[in-house]
């Protein structure tokens, strides 16, 4: 979906207003869209939050979506496949290059999960994609950790001006 209007309001309600009732329908939409991406042995993983942000928010909306998407698709999921190894500043109001620089080296594979991901395709889940910086860094971490391939699935995409 395009991250605008009612979709933006729903995402922000999930992310900041504890509207956990939105997870089920959102994950249903995502699972339907992901059907063509599903391959045997695939594992579902969310984009991680740094522990300080997780404490402040109390939950990772991407992890909630990933769990529900995995359930809907009948796939294994690993909520801690990736980890934020350093805290980053908010990506809000940053340009493309600033977003990539902000995230450089911030996400890595969880060393305790290397055996789980080795040779398997990963379906990486996030709520919103803006420039793709977060998903790019997370994809790189999965591949470096031994994933055979990485597919990404987001609920919404920020539309770019033509």
N, C-alpha and C positions, 0 to 999 in steps of 0.2 A: 504494500500500500504506500501511498505518498504520505510523508510525514507533514501533515498540514491539517488545519481545521479540527474536525471531530477525532481524527486519528491521533493527532498531536495531543489533544485533550485526554484521550484514553491512555496513551503511553505515559504521559505525565501523571495521571491519576494512579496508575500502577506503580510508577517509579517513586513518587513522592507523597502520595495520599493514601497509601495502604489499601488500594482497591484490588485486593488479591482475588476477588471474584471475577476479575477480567482475565486471569491467567487461562482458564479453561477455554473460553471462546477464542482468545488470541492464539493459543497453542493449536486449537483445531484448524484455524485458518492456515497457520504455518505448516502443520502436518500435511494438509491437502496440497499445498504448494510444493512441498518437499518430495512428494511421492516419486517424481521422475529422477530424483537424485539418489534415492536409496539403493545401496548395493550390499551384497552379503558381507557380514562381519563388521558393518559400520557401527561406530560408537558415537554417541551424542555428547557434546561437551559445551558448557557455557563460556562466554568471555568472563574472566574473573574480575572481581573487585578487590582492591587493596583492603587489608583487614581493618584499617581505620575507617574507610568509607563504609564497609560492611557493618561495623558497629553503629555508625551514625544512622544508616538506613534500616538496619535490622534484618535485611534480606537482600539477596541479589536477584533482581527481577529476571535477568538472563538465565540464572540457574533454575528458577521456577518454571520459566518457559521451556527450558531444555528438558527438564524432568517430564513435563506434560507432553511435549512433542515426542520424546522417546517412547513414552507409554503409548501414545496414539499410533506410532509407527511400528511398535513391537521391537524396538532396538534397545541395546544396552546403553546405559548412560553413565558418565563419570563426572560428578560435579566438581571434583578437584583435579581434573586432568592438567589444567593450567593454573598458574599462580602469578599474582602480581608481586614481583620481587622488589619493587620500589613504588612509593607513592608518587603519583603524578598530579600536576595541577589540572583543574577542570579543563576540558576541551572546548567548553563554550566560548564563543567569540574569538576563536583562533582560526587562522587561515590554514590551508592544506599543509604547507611546509612546516608551520609551527606545530600542527597536530602530530605529524610524523616525528619531528624532533623531540617533542614532549614525551612520546611513547617509546623512543629508542631504548631497548634493553629493559623495558619495564615488565614484560610478560615472558615467562619461561615455562617449560614443561615441569610438572611435578616429578622429581626424580623417583618417587615411590610408585609412579604410574607408568614408567617407561616400558615395562614388560606388558602392560595392558594395551598400550597403543602401538607397540612395535608391529609393523607390517599391516596395520588395519587402517581403513579409511575413517576419517573423522567428519562428522557433521557439526560444525561450529555454529553456536546460536548466540545472537545478540538481539536487543530490542530495536535499535535504530542504527542505520548506517548513514554517516554524513560524507566523509571523504574516503572512508575505507582504511584509515590509518590503524585503528584498533584491530580490525579484522586482519589487516595485513601483518601486523606484528604477531598476532595470535596464530595465524596460519604458519608463519615462519617458525614459530616455536614448536608447533605440532610436527612439521616436517623435520625440523632439527631433532625432535624427540623420537623420530622413527615412523611416523604415520606414512602410510603408502600414498594417501591423497587426502586433500582437505576440501570440503564443500562448505559453503557458508549459507546460512539462512537467517534472515532478519524479518521482523514484523513490518518495519517501515523503512523507507528510504527518503532522505532529504532530496527534494527535487532541485536540480541545478538550473540556473537561468541559462537560456540558450544564447 
